[in-house]
Amino acid sequence: MHIIAIDFEASCLPCHGRSYPIEVGICEGAQSARSWLIRPHPDWNGWGWTDEAQQLHGLSLDRLWREGLPAPTVLAELGTALRGRRVVADSELDEYWLYELAKAARTAPPTQIAHIEQIIVELGSTDDEIIRARNRADQRPFARHRAGGDAAWLAAFIAALRGAAAGRAPIPDRPLFPWPQAAASRPVTTL
């Protein structure tokens, strides 16, 4: 199945107040990332906004009002892009922000978001493979703390993990513990 990496930027972290999504980005494989700026929805009036978050992602409220798209538009385009894909994020907060975006658009989220840990477990990635995959993704020139760049980083990380798993020798299909099998001719006694 095709995997799409997703990332949200937000008005603040939840520990600083009720946060809302301000940008969402996606990336599949080595393809270019796509992102949408999100115009603040009236439902989010009075929710948290911190200078710390603005300094991190570099997006101002003024820019969001000028360039951001309405929540229903972003969600509709995002839903079309995600259809039939497995969606993965590196933070559980991304699912919260997808839910808030969908709530503002007055509809259900178009998909569920899996955490990267599920991919790591499914691939059987070792600690060394994870470190090498992270280093490989870190060497790419992604714009970090922007949704598109962070989604592209995660897609590169996933691709590196998949490459490592594909290069591994297959694990033999045998029981984990080779318990002795009872002989068919031996009678079974019960107490």
Phi, psi and omega in degrees: 000144177289137179249133173246128174276140181229148177211143174243145164254152187223167182295330177189172172279148183305335179291345180257002181142180180286118186256155179226156183285139179241343178204142174229140179226150178225156176204136178241122178056224181270002181290161182291152180281156174231142179217159179229132168278142185247121176292134179304131181273146179305330178297340184265004178304132179086356178284169187292144171216127180238147174298325180300314179295317180298320178294326181290309183266344176075016180254128179263159175299321179301316179295320179298320179293323181284314190252346184288151177262152177299149182307315180298324179292313180299314183295321179296314180293321178296316179301319178297317181292330184269347186305127177077008182247155171270128186253130185229139177230165177257008176219139177291343178294334181299324178293322176299315182290327174296318178298316180295322177297315180294321179298318178294329179276358178062043179209173178279153175301144183287348184196171170259156180249125175272156177269146182306333180301326178297319179294317180301315180293313180301322180280347183067033183296135177274166177302318179297319179296321179296316180296315179296320179295318178296316179297319179297316179294322180295335181284346180278150185274063180274145175281098183286153182066022165237143189301315180296316180294319179291324176294320178295321177299314181295321178297320177294321178298314179297317179299319179293321177296316179296320178298319179295318180294321180292331181276351180282149173293140180296146178277130181300145179275089180215161180297149179296317179242121181279074180293142178296140179274140178290136179290139182295332184275347182279128180288146178265128179255146177239152179266000000 
